[in-house]
Amino acid sequence: MLIPLALLSILAACGGSGKHAGPARIVVGKGYTYTAPASSAAASVSVSVFTLRRNYVSAQFDLAAAELDRVAAKLVSDSHGKLTESATTTIAGRKARAYRYSTPKAELRVAFVLAGRHEYELLCKDANAPACALLLSSFSLG
């Protein structure tokens, strides 16, 4: 299996468009950076990093996407939600998978970026928040 079991605990992440309001700050993590609002809206986005068992190469994207699609379907089912979007997109110059689904309490979004032995999970608790669009557009590796 290419994707770690940690994916089973994922709820969702972000995307969309829009501009953030107010000042921004640069968030630096191990191997990545992104821009977040300096306000409490920054708490609605996060990035988690997981280690893959094997080195990911871009030629494996279709296999990885199929596995991520299965995981996303289970997450939606387990949350009694409804999947409203699944798409291949570009994040940090790489093909990535992004999902949006709604539950009775929230609309969530998660995107996955794979690079080498790492999987980056970009999570938005409010898929429509400007902070979510800022996360996806500013996320970079390195």
Secondary structure, 3 states (H helix, E strand, C coil): CCCCHHHHHCCCCCCCCCCCCCCEEEEEECCEEEEEECCHHHHHEEEEEEEEEEEECHHHHHHHHHHHHHHHHHHHHHCCCEEEEEEEEEECCEEEEEEEEECCCCEEEEEEEEEEEEEEEEEECCCCCHHHHHHHHHCEEC
